[in-house]
Amino acid sequence: MPVVTIQMEKGRPLEMKRALADAVTTAVAGALDVPPDWVTLIIDEVERENWAVGGRLQLDKLGPGYGRAGVDDATSGR
C-alpha cells in the first residue's frame, strides 16, 4: 500500500485538494500497477508563518492570501 505525503502551505480550497487527491491517486496507482483503493494520500498543511524559503518566511515573501481562491496574487508581494 503506497502512502504519499504532500506538504504544502495552508489555504487552498477544498475542491483543489479533492482534485489533487484524485490526480495523485490516479498517477500513483498507474505507475505502481496497484488498485486506487490501495493508495493513501496525506495532505499536511503548514501555516505560512512556519514555512521559509531562501531564509524568508512565506508569509513575508508572498503575503497572507497568496494561493487562495479570489485573492489577486499580483498584489501579494511576490
Secondary structure, DSSP 8 states (H G I E B T S, - for coil): --EEEEEEES---HHHHHHHHHHHHHHHHHHHT--GGG-EEEEEEE-GGG-EETTEEHHHHH-TTTTSTT--GGGS--
